[in-house]
């Protein structure tokens, strides 16, 4: 491996000392930082990271206090922990970097780090994934997500999305193993921040995709009869012929949509696509879609062969009780119900007498029924 060229030894000492302080003060971040080579790069404006290297601008590092230099290294480590590179997929690099900066800076702040002036931080995004934050960002003249640069929000710490990868780069699997090892080491000395403990738990025990959970929820409730004409294919491979559960129609389903302003069009489109898939697979005899903010704004009804469509109505306050009252007052007898919301608002004190699923865009949990986290 080629030794990096250093033209500013004073700054090199600053950033090396910051990494040493990180090892002593925040062993989780410090141990992981040892996997990243520190490389001087005068062609960039701030810092950038690959899976093996942190490149830094000497001029930029000179503007930071020792505490913030330590935070800057922690931030770059955060991109590797969060797998910024692997999760970007086809998203715009600049917009994705902004979205992940919000999440990483949230985790740093919750872990007790000092954030630099103007670093991207917005508490309104705390319950959202980077993918969801990306969908909320305003767009530039080319239609790509951009930094709003207002209020608590400031500039991106990273000069670029990712420096060039090389043969020495750690793989995503390498980083996952390193994260678990660093977390265990930090736990042993009582220095694993709660925010990182939750993140590591998500890495080691990944959640089932919300779309699969959603479809399974309805599938389990649509199979209400046995059919010999549709044999159980799992048992046929063993030469055993058994009937399978099958239903021509699952009865009435109700879908409530929170239109208080907390649900954006991207989330509604993704949710609508899953409801459409459910409708095609389960063929409810009647699908009632109720749009509500603090009151009912609009109601659509669809039959088993109708084409579904979803459009925002309303945009006022929040109250989750009106749709349940509407169902009761109109003598609708659902076999299943679902609510797309952020769960910020008053819920009914008494649960309905039918299975209910909250599809929540935050980390909140419904007062009754089942709740799944929706990440778009």
C-alpha positions as CSV (number, residue, x, y, z in Angstrom):
1,X,0.0,0.0,0.0
2,X,1.4,3.4,-1.0
3,X,2.2,5.7,1.9
4,X,0.1,8.9,1.6
5,X,2.0,12.2,0.9
6,X,1.8,14.7,3.7
7,X,2.6,18.4,2.9
8,X,1.1,19.8,6.1
9,X,2.4,17.8,9.1
10,X,0.8,20.1,11.5
11,X,-2.7,19.3,10.2
12,X,-1.8,15.6,9.9
13,X,-0.9,15.7,13.6
14,X,-4.3,17.4,14.4
15,X,-6.3,14.8,12.7
16,X,-4.2,11.9,14.1
17,X,-4.7,13.3,17.6
18,X,-8.4,13.6,17.0
19,X,-8.6,9.9,16.0
20,X,-6.7,9.0,19.1
21,X,-9.1,11.0,21.3
22,X,-11.9,9.2,19.4
23,X,-10.5,5.8,20.4
24,X,-10.3,6.9,24.1
25,X,-13.6,8.8,24.4
26,X,-15.8,6.9,21.9
27,X,-14.3,3.5,21.4
28,X,-17.1,2.4,19.0
29,X,-16.2,5.1,16.5
30,X,-12.5,5.0,17.4
31,X,-12.1,1.3,16.7
32,X,-13.9,1.6,13.4
33,X,-11.8,4.7,12.4
34,X,-8.7,2.5,12.5
35,X,-10.1,0.8,9.4
36,X,-9.8,4.1,7.4
37,X,-6.5,5.6,6.2
38,X,-6.3,9.3,6.7
39,X,-5.2,10.9,3.4
40,X,-4.4,14.6,2.8
41,X,-6.1,15.9,-0.3
42,X,-5.9,19.6,-1.2
43,X,-8.3,19.1,-4.2
44,X,-11.4,18.8,-2.0
45,X,-13.2,21.4,0.1
46,X,-13.9,19.4,3.3
47,X,-13.7,15.7,3.8
48,X,-14.9,12.6,1.9
49,X,-14.8,8.9,2.5
50,X,-14.7,5.5,0.8
51,X,-14.8,2.1,2.5
52,X,-11.1,2.3,3.2
53,X,-10.0,6.0,3.2
54,X,-10.9,9.3,4.7
55,X,-9.6,12.2,2.6
56,X,-9.4,15.6,4.2
57,X,-8.6,19.2,3.2
58,X,-5.8,20.6,5.3
59,X,-7.3,24.1,5.0
60,X,-10.7,22.9,6.2
61,X,-9.3,21.0,9.1
62,X,-7.5,24.1,10.3
63,X,-10.8,25.9,10.7
64,X,-12.1,23.3,13.2
65,X,-11.6,22.9,16.9
66,X,-10.1,19.6,18.2
67,X,-13.5,18.5,19.4
68,X,-15.1,19.1,16.0
69,X,-12.2,17.4,14.1
70,X,-13.0,14.4,16.2
71,X,-16.7,14.7,15.3
72,X,-15.7,15.0,11.6
73,X,-13.9,11.7,11.7
74,X,-16.9,10.2,13.5
75,X,-19.1,11.5,10.8
76,X,-17.1,9.8,8.0
77,X,-17.1,6.6,10.0
78,X,-20.8,7.0,10.2
79,X,-21.1,6.8,6.4
80,X,-19.4,3.4,6.5
81,X,-21.5,2.1,9.4
82,X,-24.7,3.3,7.7
83,X,-23.6,1.8,4.4
84,X,-24.2,5.0,2.5
85,X,-22.6,3.7,-0.6
86,X,-24.5,0.4,-0.8
87,X,-27.9,1.9,0.0
88,X,-27.7,4.7,-2.5
89,X,-28.9,2.5,-5.5
90,X,-30.0,4.8,-8.4
91,X,-30.5,7.9,-6.2
92,X,-28.9,11.2,-7.1
93,X,-25.4,11.1,-5.3
94,X,-25.6,14.7,-4.0
95,X,-29.2,14.3,-2.7
96,X,-28.4,11.0,-1.1
97,X,-25.4,12.4,0.6
98,X,-27.5,15.2,2.1
99,X,-30.1,12.7,3.3
100,X,-27.6,10.4,5.0
101,X,-25.8,13.4,6.5
102,X,-29.0,14.3,8.4
103,X,-29.2,10.8,9.9
104,X,-25.5,10.5,10.7
105,X,-25.4,13.9,12.4
106,X,-28.5,12.9,14.4
107,X,-26.7,9.8,15.6
108,X,-23.6,11.8,16.5
109,X,-25.5,14.4,18.4
110,X,-27.4,11.7,20.3
111,X,-24.1,10.1,21.1
112,X,-22.8,13.4,22.6
113,X,-20.6,14.7,19.8
114,X,-20.2,18.4,19.1
115,X,-21.5,19.2,15.6
116,X,-19.7,21.7,13.5
117,X,-21.3,25.0,12.5
118,X,-23.7,24.6,9.6
119,X,-23.7,20.8,9.7
120,X,-26.9,19.2,8.4
121,X,-29.2,18.6,11.4
122,X,-33.0,18.8,11.5
123,X,-34.9,17.3,14.4
124,X,-38.1,17.1,12.2
125,X,-36.3,14.2,10.4
126,X,-35.4,12.2,13.5
127,X,-38.0,9.5,13.0
128,X,-37.4,9.2,9.3
129,X,-35.0,6.9,7.5
130,X,-32.4,8.4,5.0
131,X,-34.6,7.0,2.2
132,X,-37.6,8.9,3.5
133,X,-35.6,12.1,4.1
134,X,-34.4,11.9,0.5
135,X,-38.0,11.9,-0.8
136,X,-38.7,15.0,1.3
137,X,-35.8,17.2,0.1
138,X,-36.7,20.1,-2.3
139,X,-35.3,19.7,-5.8
140,X,-33.0,21.9,-7.9
141,X,-33.7,23.1,-11.4
142,X,-32.7,19.7,-12.8
143,X,-35.2,17.9,-10.6
144,X,-32.6,16.4,-8.2
145,X,-32.9,16.6,-4.4
146,X,-31.1,19.6,-3.0
147,X,-30.1,21.1,0.4
148,X,-32.8,23.4,1.7
149,X,-30.2,25.3,3.8
150,X,-32.8,26.9,6.1
151,X,-33.5,26.8,9.8
152,X,-31.4,24.2,11.6
153,X,-30.2,22.9,8.3
154,X,-26.8,23.8,7.0
155,X,-24.2,22.7,4.5
156,X,-23.0,19.1,3.9
157,X,-19.8,18.2,5.7
158,X,-18.8,15.8,2.9
159,X,-17.2,17.4,-0.2
160,X,-18.3,14.6,-2.4
161,X,-20.4,11.5,-2.1
162,X,-17.6,8.9,-2.2
163,X,-13.9,9.0,-3.1
164,X,-12.7,6.4,-5.6
165,X,-12.8,2.8,-4.4
166,X,-9.7,0.7,-4.5
167,X,-8.7,-2.9,-4.2
168,X,-7.9,-2.5,-0.5
169,X,-11.5,-1.3,0.3
170,X,-13.4,-3.2,2.9
171,X,-16.5,-4.9,1.6
172,X,-20.0,-4.2,3.1
173,X,-19.7,-7.6,4.9
174,X,-16.3,-6.6,6.3
175,X,-17.9,-3.4,7.7
176,X,-20.8,-5.2,9.1
177,X,-18.5,-7.6,11.0
178,X,-16.3,-4.6,12.1
179,X,-19.4,-2.8,13.4
180,X,-20.6,-5.7,15.5
181,X,-17.1,-6.2,16.9
182,X,-16.7,-2.5,17.8
183,X,-20.1,-2.5,19.4
184,X,-19.3,-5.5,21.6
185,X,-16.0,-3.9,22.6
186,X,-17.6,-0.6,23.5
187,X,-20.3,-2.4,25.5
188,X,-17.8,-4.1,27.6
189,X,-16.4,-0.8,28.8
190,X,-19.9,0.8,29.0
191,X,-19.3,3.3,26.2
192,X,-21.7,2.3,23.5
193,X,-24.1,5.2,22.9
194,X,-27.8,4.2,22.9
195,X,-28.3,5.6,19.4
196,X,-25.5,3.3,18.1
197,X,-26.8,0.3,20.0
198,X,-30.2,0.7,18.2
199,X,-28.4,1.1,14.9
200,X,-26.3,-2.0,15.4
201,X,-29.4,-4.0,16.4
202,X,-30.9,-3.0,13.1
203,X,-27.8,-4.2,11.3
204,X,-27.5,-7.5,13.1
205,X,-31.3,-8.2,13.1
206,X,-32.6,-6.5,10.0
207,X,-36.4,-5.9,9.9
208,X,-38.6,-7.6,7.3
209,X,-39.4,-5.2,4.5
210,X,-42.6,-3.3,5.2
211,X,-44.1,-4.3,1.8
212,X,-43.8,-8.0,2.6
213,X,-45.3,-7.4,6.1
214,X,-48.2,-5.5,4.5
215,X,-49.0,-8.1,1.9
216,X,-48.7,-11.0,4.4
217,X,-51.1,-9.2,6.8
218,X,-53.8,-9.2,4.2
219,X,-53.0,-12.6,2.7
220,X,-53.5,-14.2,6.0
221,X,-56.9,-12.7,6.3
222,X,-58.1,-13.5,2.8
223,X,-57.8,-17.2,3.0
224,X,-61.0,-18.2,4.6
225,X,-62.0,-21.5,2.9
226,X,-60.5,-24.8,1.7
227,X,-60.5,-25.7,-2.0
228,X,-59.7,-29.2,-3.4
229,X,-59.6,-27.7,-6.9
230,X,-56.5,-25.7,-5.8
231,X,-54.3,-28.3,-4.1
232,X,-51.6,-27.4,-1.5
233,X,-48.5,-27.2,-3.7
234,X,-46.1,-27.5,-0.8
235,X,-47.5,-31.0,0.0
236,X,-47.8,-32.2,-3.6
237,X,-44.0,-32.6,-3.8
238,X,-44.3,-35.3,-1.2
239,X,-47.1,-37.1,-3.1
240,X,-49.8,-35.9,-0.6
241,X,-52.9,-34.2,-2.0
242,X,-54.4,-31.7,0.4
243,X,-56.8,-28.7,-0.1
244,X,-55.4,-25.2,0.1
245,X,-56.9,-22.2,1.8
246,X,-58.6,-20.0,-0.9
247,X,-61.1,-17.2,-1.1
248,X,-62.7,-15.7,-4.1
249,X,-63.2,-12.5,-2.1
250,X,-62.1,-11.4,1.3
251,X,-65.1,-9.3,2.2
252,X,-64.8,-5.5,3.0
253,X,-61.5,-3.8,3.7
254,X,-61.1,-0.3,4.9
255,X,-58.1,1.9,4.2
256,X,-57.6,5.2,6.1
257,X,-55.1,7.8,4.9
258,X,-53.7,10.6,7.0
259,X,-53.8,13.8,4.9
260,X,-52.7,16.2,7.7
261,X,-49.5,17.1,5.7
262,X,-47.3,14.5,7.4
263,X,-47.7,12.1,4.4
264,X,-46.0,13.1,1.2
265,X,-47.0,12.1,-2.3
266,X,-44.0,9.7,-2.6
267,X,-45.1,7.8,0.5
268,X,-48.7,7.8,-0.7
269,X,-47.7,6.4,-4.1
270,X,-45.7,3.6,-2.5
271,X,-48.5,2.8,-0.1
272,X,-51.1,2.9,-2.9
273,X,-49.0,0.5,-5.0
274,X,-49.1,-2.0,-2.1
275,X,-52.8,-1.5,-1.6
276,X,-53.3,-2.1,-5.3
277,X,-51.3,-5.3,-5.1
278,X,-53.3,-6.4,-2.1
279,X,-56.6,-5.6,-4.0
280,X,-55.5,-7.6,-7.0
281,X,-54.4,-10.6,-4.9
282,X,-57.2,-10.7,-2.2
283,X,-60.0,-9.1,-4.3
284,X,-62.0,-7.6,-1.4
285,X,-65.7,-7.4,-2.2
286,X,-65.6,-3.8,-1.2
287,X,-62.6,-1.5,-0.6
288,X,-63.4,1.8,1.3
289,X,-60.7,4.4,1.2
290,X,-61.1,7.3,3.7
291,X,-59.0,10.4,3.6
292,X,-58.8,12.3,6.9
293,X,-56.8,15.1,8.6
294,X,-58.8,16.4,11.6
295,X,-62.0,15.4,9.8
296,X,-63.2,13.3,6.9
297,X,-62.2,15.0,3.6
298,X,-63.0,12.4,1.0
299,X,-64.2,8.8,0.6
300,X,-63.7,6.5,-2.3
301,X,-65.2,3.0,-2.8
302,X,-63.9,0.3,-5.1
303,X,-65.2,-3.1,-6.1
304,X,-63.1,-6.2,-6.7
305,X,-62.6,-5.4,-10.4
306,X,-62.2,-1.6,-10.2
307,X,-59.0,0.2,-11.0
308,X,-57.7,1.9,-7.9
309,X,-56.4,5.5,-7.6
310,X,-55.0,7.6,-4.7
311,X,-54.9,11.3,-4.4
312,X,-54.3,13.6,-1.5
313,X,-57.4,15.4,0.0
314,X,-57.2,17.9,2.9
315,X,-54.1,19.1,4.7
316,X,-55.3,20.5,8.1
317,X,-54.8,19.2,11.6
318,X,-54.7,15.6,12.8
319,X,-57.3,13.4,14.5
320,X,-57.4,9.6,13.8
321,X,-60.9,9.0,15.3
322,X,-63.2,10.2,12.5
323,X,-62.6,7.3,10.1
324,X,-63.4,4.8,12.8
325,X,-66.6,6.7,13.6
326,X,-67.4,6.9,9.8
327,X,-67.2,3.1,9.5
328,X,-69.4,2.5,12.5
329,X,-72.1,5.1,11.5
330,X,-72.3,3.8,8.0
331,X,-72.7,0.2,9.0
332,X,-69.6,-0.9,7.3
333,X,-68.4,-4.3,8.6
334,X,-64.7,-4.7,7.6
335,X,-62.8,-7.9,7.8
336,X,-59.6,-5.8,8.0
337,X,-58.5,-2.2,8.3
338,X,-55.3,-0.2,7.8
339,X,-54.2,3.4,8.5
340,X,-51.3,5.2,6.7
341,X,-50.0,7.9,9.1
342,X,-47.2,9.2,11.2
343,X,-49.3,8.5,14.4
344,X,-49.0,12.1,15.7
345,X,-52.5,12.7,16.9
346,X,-55.3,11.4,19.1
347,X,-56.3,7.8,18.6
348,X,-59.6,6.0,19.5
349,X,-59.8,4.9,23.1
350,X,-61.6,1.7,22.1
351,X,-60.2,-0.6,19.4
352,X,-62.4,-1.6,16.5
353,X,-63.8,-5.2,16.4
354,X,-61.8,-6.1,13.3
355,X,-58.1,-6.7,12.7
356,X,-56.2,-3.4,12.3
357,X,-52.8,-2.4,10.9
358,X,-51.1,0.9,11.4
359,X,-48.6,1.7,8.6
360,X,-46.5,4.3,10.3
361,X,-43.8,6.6,8.8
362,X,-42.3,7.2,12.3
363,X,-41.2,5.0,15.2
364,X,-44.5,5.4,17.0
365,X,-46.8,2.4,17.7
366,X,-50.5,2.3,17.5
367,X,-52.6,2.0,20.7
368,X,-54.1,-1.2,19.4
369,X,-53.7,-3.7,16.5
370,X,-50.4,-4.2,14.7
371,X,-47.9,-1.5,13.6
372,X,-45.3,-1.7,10.8
373,X,-42.7,0.9,10.0
374,X,-43.0,2.3,6.5
375,X,-39.7,3.3,4.9
376,X,-39.9,4.6,1.4
